[in-house]
């Protein structure tokens, strides 16, 4: 099932399927690239950032950026 990164639930895991083309270069340095495994660690309430785990590293990204990343969620 595909969903936006911002819609993932706590501790949900998946594989990054699609990233908005204008965003790819900006987040590549964080290790967030298509094909990578990703896990939702925490979500802050009221439009706060999300913390995800990629390659055993936690990274915080804004909710607006997380809306532009599509993840194939493992069920």
MDTraj code that builds the backbone (N, CA, C; nanometers):
import mdtraj as md
import numpy as np

residues = "UNK UNK UNK UNK UNK UNK UNK UNK UNK UNK UNK UNK UNK UNK UNK UNK UNK UNK UNK UNK UNK UNK UNK UNK UNK UNK UNK UNK UNK UNK UNK UNK UNK UNK UNK UNK UNK UNK UNK UNK UNK UNK UNK UNK UNK UNK UNK UNK UNK UNK UNK UNK UNK UNK UNK UNK UNK UNK UNK UNK UNK UNK UNK UNK UNK UNK UNK UNK UNK UNK UNK UNK UNK UNK UNK".split()
xyz = np.array([
    [0.0837, -0.1168, 0.0000],
    [0.0000, 0.0000, 0.0000],
    [0.0893, 0.1247, 0.0000],
    [0.0586, 0.2193, -0.0853],
    [0.1358, 0.3438, -0.0915],
    [0.0710, 0.4505, -0.0047],
    [0.1559, 0.5295, 0.0613],
    [0.1067, 0.6456, 0.1354],
    [0.2176, 0.7486, 0.1448],
    [0.1778, 0.8701, 0.1750],
    [0.2765, 0.9765, 0.1958],
    [0.3525, 0.9464, 0.3245],
    [0.4777, 0.9856, 0.3269],
    [0.5589, 0.9678, 0.4473],
    [0.4909, 1.0340, 0.5671],
    [0.4300, 1.1484, 0.5451],
    [0.3631, 1.2204, 0.6541],
    [0.2437, 1.1442, 0.7107],
    [0.1912, 1.0465, 0.6371],
    [0.0751, 0.9692, 0.6815],
    [0.1136, 0.8379, 0.7511],
    [0.2404, 0.8052, 0.7511],
    [0.2825, 0.6803, 0.8149],
    [0.2572, 0.6846, 0.9652],
    [0.2312, 0.5686, 1.0211],
    [0.2056, 0.5566, 1.1640],
    [0.3353, 0.5299, 1.2392],
    [0.3309, 0.5498, 1.3720],
    [0.4462, 0.5262, 1.4582],
    [0.4974, 0.3831, 1.4399],
    [0.6276, 0.3703, 1.4151],
    [0.6997, 0.2440, 1.3946],
    [0.6606, 0.1690, 1.2673],
    [0.5866, 0.2337, 1.1778],
    [0.5533, 0.1713, 1.0500],
    [0.6765, 0.1760, 0.9601],
    [0.6953, 0.0714, 0.8806],
    [0.8117, 0.0617, 0.7938],
    [0.7697, 0.0499, 0.6483],
    [0.8593, 0.0889, 0.5598],
    [0.8323, 0.0776, 0.4181],
    [0.9555, 0.1101, 0.3359],
    [0.9360, 0.1152, 0.2050],
    [1.0435, 0.1467, 0.1114],
    [1.0031, 0.2729, 0.0340],
    [1.0965, 0.3662, 0.0241],
    [1.0685, 0.4906, -0.0473],
    [1.0490, 0.4585, -0.1951],
    [0.9330, 0.4966, -0.2470],
    [0.8989, 0.4648, -0.3847],
    [0.9161, 0.5844, -0.4772],
    [0.8768, 0.7029, -0.4311],
    [0.8823, 0.8206, -0.5175],
    [0.9074, 0.9455, -0.4344],
    [0.9942, 1.0317, -0.4871],
    [1.0240, 1.1600, -0.4234],
    [1.0009, 1.2684, -0.5270],
    [0.9368, 1.3753, -0.4854],
    [0.9137, 1.4884, -0.5745],
    [1.0470, 1.5304, -0.6366],
    [1.0541, 1.5421, -0.7709],
    [1.1816, 1.5726, -0.8382],
    [1.2527, 1.6974, -0.7858],
    [1.1799, 1.7993, -0.7468],
    [1.2407, 1.9216, -0.6953],
    [1.2995, 1.9064, -0.5564],
    [1.2704, 1.7959, -0.4917],
    [1.3121, 1.7722, -0.3542],
    [1.4294, 1.6759, -0.3440],
    [1.4531, 1.5966, -0.4474],
    [1.5531, 1.4889, -0.4426],
    [1.6917, 1.5360, -0.3986],
    [1.7431, 1.6398, -0.4607],
    [1.8781, 1.6869, -0.4277],
    [1.8851, 1.7392, -0.2846],
    [1.7786, 1.8033, -0.2397],
    [1.7754, 1.8641, -0.1063],
    [1.7847, 1.7593, 0.0042],
    [1.7214, 1.6430, -0.0135],
    [1.7190, 1.5441, 0.0938],
    [1.8124, 1.4254, 0.0713],
    [1.8798, 1.4203, -0.0430],
    [1.9713, 1.3091, -0.0704],
    [2.0828, 1.3026, 0.0343],
    [2.1277, 1.4162, 0.0813],
    [2.2327, 1.4209, 0.1829],
    [2.1893, 1.3620, 0.3162],
    [2.0597, 1.3504, 0.3372],
    [2.0065, 1.2902, 0.4596],
    [1.9944, 1.1387, 0.4457],
    [2.0276, 1.0871, 0.3278],
    [2.0159, 0.9438, 0.3038],
    [1.8779, 0.9023, 0.2571],
    [1.7900, 0.9991, 0.2352],
    [1.6534, 0.9696, 0.1921],
    [1.6512, 0.9683, 0.0391],
    [1.6494, 0.8467, -0.0171],
    [1.6498, 0.8286, -0.1628],
    [1.5532, 0.7173, -0.2000],
    [1.5085, 0.7181, -0.3233],
    [1.4178, 0.6140, -0.3705],
    [1.4826, 0.4774, -0.3556],
    [1.4040, 0.3798, -0.3107],
    [1.4526, 0.2435, -0.2907],
    [1.5013, 0.2144, -0.1500],
    [1.5212, 0.3171, -0.0678],
    [1.5713, 0.2984, 0.0686],
    [1.4596, 0.2547, 0.1633],
    [1.4963, 0.1704, 0.2601],
    [1.4037, 0.1311, 0.3667],
    [1.3925, 0.2476, 0.4649],
    [1.2707, 0.2715, 0.5147],
    [1.2477, 0.3841, 0.6051],
    [1.1503, 0.3413, 0.7142],
    [1.1691, 0.3946, 0.8342],
    [1.0820, 0.3624, 0.9464],
    [1.0428, 0.4916, 1.0174],
    [0.9134, 0.5071, 1.0456],
    [0.8645, 0.6242, 1.1184],
    [0.8981, 0.6070, 1.2661],
    [0.9701, 0.7022, 1.3205],
    [1.0084, 0.6948, 1.4618],
    [0.9130, 0.7776, 1.5483],
    [0.8949, 0.9049, 1.5149],
    [0.8025, 0.9907, 1.5899],
    [0.7384, 1.0920, 1.4964],
    [0.6206, 1.1360, 1.5358],
    [0.5502, 1.2430, 1.4651],
    [0.5121, 1.3469, 1.5687],
    [0.5461, 1.4710, 1.5433],
    [0.5116, 1.5779, 1.6356],
    [0.3715, 1.6293, 1.6028],
    [0.2940, 1.6618, 1.7031],
    [0.1574, 1.7089, 1.6785],
    [0.1537, 1.8481, 1.6152],
    [0.0422, 1.8787, 1.5566],
    [0.0126, 2.0113, 1.5020],
    [0.1200, 2.0580, 1.4031],
    [0.1325, 1.9854, 1.2958],
    [0.2196, 2.0208, 1.1827],
    [0.3675, 2.0272, 1.2173],
    [0.4087, 1.9526, 1.3173],
    [0.5497, 1.9479, 1.3539],
    [0.6255, 1.8520, 1.2636],
    [0.7566, 1.8443, 1.2800],
    [0.8372, 1.7556, 1.1956],
    [0.8156, 1.6083, 1.2305],
    [0.8587, 1.5231, 1.1384],
    [0.8576, 1.3792, 1.1632],
    [1.0023, 1.3334, 1.1756],
    [1.0246, 1.2300, 1.2547],
    [1.1580, 1.1720, 1.2694],
    [1.1519, 1.0318, 1.2099],
    [1.2396, 1.0069, 1.1123],
    [1.2428, 0.8775, 1.0450],
    [1.3813, 0.8154, 1.0616],
    [1.3861, 0.6841, 1.0450],
    [1.5123, 0.6117, 1.0529],
    [1.5439, 0.5569, 0.9140],
    [1.6605, 0.5956, 0.8611],
    [1.7091, 0.5474, 0.7322],
    [1.8547, 0.5079, 0.7530],
    [1.8905, 0.3860, 0.7135],
    [2.0285, 0.3379, 0.7304],
    [2.0781, 0.3516, 0.8742],
    [1.9948, 0.3159, 0.9702],
    [2.0271, 0.3177, 1.1132],
    [2.0564, 0.4576, 1.1674],
    [2.0124, 0.5612, 1.0962],
    [2.0284, 0.6984, 1.1432],
    [1.8921, 0.7661, 1.1495],
    [1.8674, 0.8390, 1.2575],
    [1.7436, 0.9142, 1.2696],
    [1.7604, 1.0511, 1.2062],
    [1.6591, 1.0912, 1.1311],
    [1.6599, 1.2191, 1.0626],
    [1.5248, 1.2858, 1.0810],
    [1.5269, 1.4147, 1.1087],
    [1.4032, 1.4911, 1.1241],
    [1.3783, 1.5696, 0.9957],
    [1.2558, 1.5594, 0.9444],
    [1.2202, 1.6387, 0.8265],
    [1.0845, 1.7044, 0.8489],
    [1.0671, 1.8190, 0.7876],
    [0.9429, 1.8935, 0.8011],
    [0.8251, 1.8200, 0.7391],
    [0.7076, 1.8497, 0.7889],
    [0.5864, 1.7849, 0.7415],
    [0.5601, 1.8161, 0.5942],
    [0.5930, 1.9370, 0.5499],
    [0.5752, 1.9735, 0.4087],
    [0.6605, 1.8879, 0.3168],
    [0.7832, 1.8593, 0.3581],
    [0.8697, 1.7718, 0.2789],
    [0.8195, 1.6283, 0.2835],
    [0.7748, 1.5856, 0.4003],
    [0.7243, 1.4486, 0.4155],
    [0.6015, 1.4235, 0.3293],
    [0.5269, 1.5286, 0.2989],
    [0.4095, 1.5172, 0.2110],
    [0.4485, 1.4858, 0.0669],
    [0.5734, 1.5115, 0.0301],
    [0.6183, 1.4948, -0.1079],
    [0.6963, 1.3653, -0.1294],
    [0.6947, 1.2776, -0.0294],
    [0.7651, 1.1492, -0.0370],
    [0.6627, 1.0371, -0.0277],
    [0.6600, 0.9498, -0.1274],
    [0.5666, 0.8376, -0.1304],
    [0.6404, 0.7097, -0.0885],
    [0.5789, 0.6362, 0.0031],
    [0.6396, 0.5151, 0.0601],
    [0.5483, 0.3952, 0.0336],
    [0.6084, 0.2845, -0.0068],
    [0.5366, 0.1562, -0.0183],
    [0.5453, 0.0928, 0.1200],
    [0.4331, 0.0912, 0.1905],
    [0.4290, 0.0430, 0.3295],
    [0.4140, -0.1082, 0.3327],
    [0.4921, -0.1696, 0.4189],
    [0.4855, -0.3149, 0.4356],
    [0.3716, -0.3497, 0.5296],
    [0.2832, -0.4362, 0.4860],
    [0.1705, -0.4784, 0.5714],
    [0.1741, -0.6262, 0.5896],
])
top = md.Topology()
chain = top.add_chain()
for i, resn in enumerate(residues, 1):
    res = top.add_residue(resn, chain, resSeq=i)
    for name in ("N", "CA", "C"):
        top.add_atom(name, md.element.get_by_symbol(name[0]), res)
traj = md.Trajectory(xyz[None], top)
